Structures are given as structure tokens and as C-alpha cells.
Amino acid sequence: MAFISSYTYSLDAKKRILIPSKYRDELGDSFYITRSLDNCLTIYPEKVWETFTEGLNSVPGPDGDMAREYFMSFALKCTPDSSGRILLEDKHMQHAKIGKNAVFVGASKTINLWAEELWIEREENRDRDAIRRLIATNRL
């Protein structure tokens, strides 16, 4: 499984957004969404979420507590409606600065959900030389 490509969708008046059909089968009947360390949201299929939370739970002490609180306090288990839409909560929209349009971005095992304006800015400012170095160093 690998989530690829990007898709722009609009939120409706009730703050619902359609999950791209290309992603729905891989996501299954339910999945998780939470904030990212960037100004976006990350969508996790259930099995990937389980692996992620197991990793979080293995971090001891105050650092582990801080990381768990950061991600888990914003986590929401989502089940799309019959049209394939999910409802975004205000805290999710505020963290990601999502207004009318959002971009679903395939990120291999997860999907990132960006405000359209922030995604465009990120693409315009992407450091391609750093990516070239990463590819060369890791022989990708």
C-alpha cells in the first residue's frame, strides 16, 4: 500500500470534506486523523495508526508523555458517511489553517491534509537540492 498523488477538494458548509475515491479503499471503513508537526493533518489507516501509537507508547518519561499528548489529544477516529465524507473539527481546521479548500497529499503510508494555500507555498519553496542530496546519499 502506498498513498500517492494529490487531490484538492472543497469543504462544504458543515465542514465536511470528501475523501478522494483513490484513497478510500486503502483507508478502509475507519481511520484516524490527527495533527502533524507541520501545519497540516495526517490521516492514518488503522494498521499504520496502531504501529504509530505503539511507537509513541514505547517512549518513556516526560518526552513520551509530551509526544503522546500532542498527537493523541487531537486524534479522531473517522468513519466516512455514505458519500465518503468526513467532518473536520474546528481544532483540526485551526491547526492546519484550512479554509474552503484542502489538498490531500499522498505520503506513502499516510495522507497529509493541507490548506490549499499552505500546500502551494510548500511546493513553491521546496528545496529540491536537499532532496537530490538525500537521494544520492541513500542511493534511492
Secondary structure, 3 states (H helix, E strand, C coil): CCECCEEEEECCCCCEEECCHHHHHHHCCCEEEEECCCCCEEEEEHHHHHHHHHHHHCCCHHHHHHHHHHHHCCCEEECCCCCCEEECCHHHHHHHCCCCEEEEEEEECEEEEEEHHHHHHHHHCCCHHHHHHHHHHHCC
